[in-house]
Amino acid sequence: SLLRQCPLLLPQNREGTAYEGFVSAQGRDFHIRILLPTDSQLKNARIECSWHLKKILHGYQHILKQRLHSCPDLVSFVVELKTILEIALKA
């Protein structure tokens, strides 16, 4: 479940189309907001994050977009995001 993968990322509305909180990697927390369209199509999601996280993920945008298109649900995408973030932090 999303709570297990990312306990600091919480739903912001009843519809489950807005999530805000923190994603953790390498002992650090990064602020993120994920906005899903009303049809819940993950490929059309909007991701907003702090300038610091944006800078870390700068070279990985194409991979993140690809994952948004291929992941079946938000939990899968968050797992992928955390993996990419771990890689980016080690680079």
N, C-alpha and C positions, 0 to 999 in steps of 0.2 A: 504494500500500500504506500501511498505518497507520504503518509505520516512516518512510516518506518524509514523510508529512503531519505526524506528531507523534513525532519520534525519542525524546522523553523520556517517552513513555507506553508502558509495557511490560506484557506479560501477566504475571499473578501465579500462574497455575496452568495445568496441561496442557490442561484443558478449554476454555480461552479464554473463561471467563466472568467473570474479574476482571482489570481493568487498573488500574494505578496509576502516577502520575508527574506530569509537568508538561505543561501546554499553554502555548504561547508566543504573545504578541500584543504588538505595539508594543515589542519588545525586553525584555519582562518575562515571567517564568515564573510560572505559577499552579498550585498543587498540586490534583490532581483524582484521584478514584477512580471508576471506572465498573464497576458490578456487573451482569452480564447474568444473566437467569434461565436455568435449564438448557435450556429450549427455544430459547434465543438470540433470543427475541422482543425486538427493540430497544425497542418501545413499553412494555415492562414493566421496562426497565432502571432501576437506581437510581444516581443520580449524587451523589457526596459531594465536597465541596470545602471549601477554607479559608473562614473567615468573610470574609476580604478579597474573594475571588472571588464569594462569595455576595452580598456587598454591591454589587459592581459589576454583577452580573447581575440584581439585584433586580427591576427593571421589565421584564425580558425572560423571566420564567419561562414565561408562556403561549406565547411563540414557541419556546422550547426544548422544551416539552412537545409542541407541534405538530410540530417537526422530528423528535423521537424517534418519533412515530407515522408520519411520512411517509418518513423515510430508509430505504433498503433494507438498509444495513449500517453497521457501526461507523465505517468510514472516512468515509463520506458524512456521518454525524452529526458527527464530529470536525471536518471541513471547515466545516460549518454553525456549529458551536460557536465556532470560531476567528473566523469572519466576524462573528457576533453580538458576540463579545468585542471585536473591533476597533471596531465601531460604538459599543458601550457605553463604551469607553475614550475615544472622541472626544467623546461627549455631555457 
